[in-house]
Amino acid sequence: MQPIGNSVSAPVLAANGAGTGKNDPKKIHDAAQQFESLMIGEMLKSVRENSSSGWLGSGDDDDSASDSAVGMAEQQFANALALGGGLGLSKMIEKSVAAEVSNQNDSASPSTLSLSSVK
């Protein structure tokens, strides 16, 4: 999995079919995992920022190198957690997107067109 930034546009575009193979289950799976990783990372960041002493317990808010290192560690931990199944969000997202794609494919198939629409 590629590292992700603070943007959800890449997973959303991948899930919506930007690029080739828009109904590719692998792309939907990867986008769902990336989204879950992003969510976990944001939760960890929120906890760290709202804690007076942070994860390391130093209480020193002036150390930007430490903040940067902890931020990268949180991203990697979030990625690893999401790849291992995480909170189960990616599975739910994947099922939902796959069902939506299936419904779109069914509604776009020629067999579902009414006779009044064919001229």
N, C-alpha and C positions, 0 to 999 in steps of 0.2 A: 504494500500500500504506500502510496506517495504521501509525504507529509502535507498537512493541510494548514492553511492560514486562518485568518479570522473571517473568511467569506464563505457563505453557504452557496454561492452561485455555481461553483464547480459541481457539487453533488446534485443540485437541482437541475442544472443543464444536462448532466449525464442521465438522470432519471427521466427527464422529459424528452430525451432522444436527440440532443444536440450532437451533431456529428453523424457517424455511420452506425447502422444497426440499432435503431432507436428502441427496439423491443428486445434487445439482448439481455437475457436474465443475468449474465455476468456483470454487465454495466449497472443494472438495477441493484444487484447485491453489493457491488463496490460502493455505489453512491449511498446506499442505506448505511453501510458500515462507516463511511466517512462522516455522514451526518451524525451518527451516534457518537463517534469519536469527538466531533466538535462539541456536541452537547455535554459530554462527560468533561472535556477540557474546560468548558465555560463554567461548569459547576465547581470544579476544583479551584479555578481562578477566583470565583466568587467567594468561596470559603476562605481562601488564603487572604484575599483583600479585606474581608470583613473581620478577620482575626487580628487581634492586637499584636501577636507575636509571630504570625505566619507559620509555615510548616516547620521551619528550622528552630523556632522558639527563641530567636536572637533578639527580637524586639527592636532591631535597628532598621528603620525605614529608609535610611540614606544610602544603603549599599545597593546600587543599581546592578552591579555584576551578579550579586547573589540573587536578586529578583529575576534577572534574565536567565540565570542557570536554573532556578526553580521553575520558571515558566516553561523552559524547554523540557525539563524533566516531567512536568505535568502533561505536556503535549504527548510525549513518548508513552507515558503511563496510560493516558486516555486512548491512544492508538492501540496499545497492547491489550487493554481491557476490551475495547470494541471488537478486536479481532478474535478474542476468546469468547465472544458471546455477549459481553457487556451486560447491559441492563435489560436486554431483550427488545430494545427499541428497533434495532435494524431488522429483526425478523418480522415485526409487525409492519414496519414501513414497506419492506420488500413484498409482503403478501398484499398489502393495500395497493401498491403501485402495479403489481402484476395483475391484480383483479381489474384495476382501472384500464390497463392496456388491453386486457382481454375483452372488456366491455366495449372499448373503442373499436377494436378489431371486428367484433361481432356486429356493431352498428354500421360499420363501413363496408361490410361484405355485400356483394350484389344480391345474394339470396334473401336479404332482409328488406330490400326495396319494395315498396308497394307498387302495385300495377298502375296506379294513378300517376306516379312520379315518372314512369317510363313512357316516353313518347316517341 
